[in-house]
Amino acid sequence: MRKLRLKDTIIAGSLLFFFFQSCVDDREEWLAKQTPDQSFVEEFKSQQDAFDKGWHFINHSLSLGPTNWNTPSAPPFYAYSTKTTIGEFLWVDYFSTSSPQGVISNWAVSPSVIMQNGDKIIFYTRCELYAQGADSTDYANRLQLRLNTSNDGLNVGNGSDVGDYSNLLLDINPDYIKFSYNQYSSSNPLARDSMRYAYPPVWTKFESTISGLQKPTRGRFAFRYFIENGGYSGKGTSVGIDSVAYIGINKK
């Protein structure tokens, strides 16, 4: 008799577990559907216009240099997408640090958004090439796409520290490969192939998908121009970002 009761208890407990788990899953799906569409596209008409929409530009490089993210009046290359001027894109360079070989950590932080699994961040970026004798190079640029899923604050740390933006979605050129025009145009297939992993010198599309969230979460995403040993005697030239799209899963 005891065995039968134990068996019945186990079955009832299992049914309750699956019932409550189903309720939790249904609630998460319901919450996701109740979240307003967060989608937007930012073309960076001007730095002030982007700031008015909730973007923040924070240079926490070591040692701190004079350059922050801006829309350049005399750009080194044309914008990917433009309506009035060729400088309608976000741009930053190696003078983010005043040190000849410092830690560049220069942030462009998005407006506050309610993030959900499946939301996408799409953007275009490219680097600037400098002439180096008969060659052209970018001296190795790097860009990270990071999330703050703890809050919608602006704690980006200092130097190598990332503050609350600990979730790394994308890291472009983490190995600091220098783009070389000579290698790119070389007849040697190995030399050309190595350039696939360098920072692109033409506008190139990148895409990342948010995952791992337990529920819809208010936070921010950020682009981080991050170069160790960067500066006027170190790595880096400049990079641009344009046509940033946040595509929510609830977009109609």
Summary of the structure (lengths in Angstrom):
residues: 252
radius of gyration: 23.0
end to end distance: 58.1
largest distance: 91.3
contacts: 796
relative contact order: 0.24
helix: 22%
strand: 33%
